[in-house]
Amino acid sequence: MENLPRIGHPMISYRELCLATNNFGESNLLKAGSFSSVYEGTLANGIDIAVKVLNLHIEGALKGFDVECDAFRIIRHCNLVKVISTCTNANLRALVLQNVPCGSLEKWLYSNNYNLDLH
């Protein structure tokens, strides 16, 4: 994968993510799992985002984050959520994604409350 072209994403700082997500506040939490948590927010320029924050205490989390970033780097499709940026520092690994207002694919596939119209 080293020879694949890199996609340029705008840099988004940790401070910008804190402002956008109300300091990763509980009211902005969309989903929490063992490997990551997802927060919604709005950047200063008005773009709605979802921030997937990796749980760094899980063994293999950093490698998993790198693999996910590589996958998003090479797979682009109109039906997949758009990666806006990443943010990494000593205490954080986060993917900044386009916020999709209708929720996750998982919700639509596995929920008893939602149905997909496939026609």
N, C-alpha and C positions, 0 to 999 in steps of 0.2 A: 504494500500500500504506500510505500514511501514515494513512488513516482507519480502518484495521483496529483492533479492540480489542486491547489488550495483555493477555497472560496473565501473571499475577503468579507469579514463581518465588521461592523462598527464596534469600537471598543466601548464597553459600558462598565463603569466603575462600581465597586462594591457600594460606595456611598449613594450612587444613583439608584442601585437596586434597593437599598434600605429606604430611600425616599419613596420609591415607586410602590413598595410593598408594606408601607407602614412598619418599617423595621422587622419585616417578616412576621408581622402580627397575626394572632389567632384569627382575627376577622378576615384576613386575606388568605388563609389556608384553604386550598381547594381539596387537597388529598395528602394524607400522610401514610407512608408505608415503611417497611423495615429498611429498604435501601435508599429511599429518597422521600422528600416532601415537595409538594408543588404549591406555589403561592401565586395569586393573581395580583396585578398591579398596573399602573399607568405611568409611563415615562413622562418626563417634563415636556416632550414634544407631542404628547397626546396619544402615543401608540400604546394600545393595550397589550400587556405581556403576561405570560405564564413563566414563572421561574422555577425550574426543577433543581432543587438543592440536594446534593448527594450526602448521605450519611457517611462521614469519613471514618466512623468507628467500626464499620463492617469490613471484614477481611476481604481483600480483593476489590474494594470499592474504587480505588484509583485506576486500576487496570480496566475495570468495567466502564468507568467514565471515559477513559481514552478510547475504548472500543466503540462506545456510543457516539462519541464525537466523530470518529473516523467514519462510522456508518452514515451519519447525517451529512458528512462532507461529500460522500460519493453517491448517496441516494437522494435524488430530487424528483418529486412528483407532485402534480397539482392537487392530489388528494391527501398528501401528507402535510402535517403541520410544518410551518416555515421556521427555521432556526434564524434568530435575529443576531445572537452573539453568544459568547461564553464569558464567564467571569471566574477567575481562579486566583486564589492567594493561599497563604499558609493554612488558613482555617476554612476555606470554602472552595467548593467546585460546583459550579452552577451552569446550566444551560438556560439561555434566555430564548424563549419560544414565542411565536405568535399565539395570542390567547384566542381560542376557538370558543365562541359563546355558547354553542350547543353542547358542550361537554366532551368527554373523552369517548373514544371508540369503544373502550371497555364498557362504559355505561350503556351504550346502545346495543352492544352484543349480548351482554349478560344480565341485564336488568329485567325484572318482571313488570316494571312500570313504564318502560319505553319500548316502542316498536319501530323498526325500520321499514319504510315503504320502499320495497325493491322494484316497483313498477315504474 
